[in-house]
Amino acid sequence: MEEDKLLPILSQNLFEILNDEKYYDVTIEVGNGPYVKVFRAHMVILHYRSPYLRRILSTNKKKK
């Protein structure tokens, strides 16, 4: 694979991962009652994108 094509391909793969509802491993629910919004996410992405979620996810993983 040519190096100049690697970044666009990786970007496309990441886009596909973020939009894939089959392989998520975290569910976040926000709101109450009929106003609940559900977000499906990937733990590894949350871990690397948010220091706050990194701490929470690490703590929850240790409890299991």
LINTA-V355668 format. One record per residue. N is the residue number from 0. RES is the residue in one letter. D_FIRST is the distance of its C-alpha to the first C-alpha in whole Angstrom. Layout:
[[N	RES	D_FIRST] [N	RES	D_FIRST]]
This chain:
[[0	M	0] [1	E	4] [2	E	6] [3	D	9] [4	K	7] [5	L	7] [6	L	11] [7	P	12] [8	I	10] [9	L	12] [10	S	15] [11	Q	15] [12	N	15] [13	L	18] [14	F	20] [15	E	20] [16	I	21] [17	L	24] [18	N	25] [19	D	25] [20	E	28] [21	K	28] [22	Y	27] [23	Y	28] [24	D	31] [25	V	33] [26	T	35] [27	I	37] [28	E	40] [29	V	42] [30	G	46] [31	N	49] [32	G	50] [33	P	49] [34	Y	47] [35	V	44] [36	K	41] [37	V	38] [38	F	35] [39	R	32] [40	A	30] [41	H	27] [42	M	29] [43	V	26] [44	I	25] [45	L	29] [46	H	29] [47	Y	27] [48	R	28] [49	S	32] [50	P	34] [51	Y	37] [52	L	35] [53	R	33] [54	R	37] [55	I	38] [56	L	35] [57	S	36] [58	T	40] [59	N	39] [60	K	37] [61	K	40] [62	K	42] [63	K	41]]
